[in-house]
Amino acid sequence: MENLAKAIVESMNLFSQFMDKWANEQANVASTTEIPVGDSIASIFSNMVVFLAQLSNEILALI
């Protein structure tokens, strides 16, 4: 459970870093680079949702 909580925090940090770079025009979501920023943001957000679901399941199992 501790690892899931850490993963959620790290994912939120990565997500905020990407959004900060996008807001400051240091990254272009529509870019066709090797690893498009939009795909990275979507991947991080999707991982966050999975981590939250797993953490919720573990908390519910303890209750």
N, C-alpha and C positions, 0 to 999 in steps of 0.2 A: 504494500500500500504506500509505503514511503517513496519507493521508486516511481510509482505512478504520479504522486504529488509533485515530485521533482521534475518529471517529464512534462507535466502540465505547466509548471512555472517556466521551464526552459522554452517550451513551445510558445508561451505568451511573450517571452522576451524576444524570441526570433521574429514572431509576428509583428511586434511593435517596432523592431529595428527595420524590417522591410517596409512597413507603412511609413516610418519616419523618412527613409530614403526616397520613397515614392513622393511623399509630400514635399520634400525639398528638391524635387526634380533631379535626384541623383540616380534614379532608376525609372525605367519606362515599362509599364505593365504590358504594353502592346508590342514590345520589342521582340524580335525573333533571334535573340542570342542563343548560345548553346543551351543555357538553362533559363528559360523565360521567367521573369520575376513573377508574373501572374500565376504560372504553374507552381512556383515555389510557395507563394502565399496560399494558394488553394491546398497544397499538400500539407503545409504546417497547420492550417485551420482544420483540415480533415483529421489529422493526427490528434489535435487537441480534443476534438469531439470524441474520438475513440478512447483516448485516455480518460476523459471525464466519465464516459459511460462505464469503463472498466472500474474506475475508482468508486462510482456510485454503486455498482454491483457488489464490490467488496465491502463497502460500508453497510449496505442492506443485508449482506450475509452475516455481518457481525451483530446486527440488531435482532 
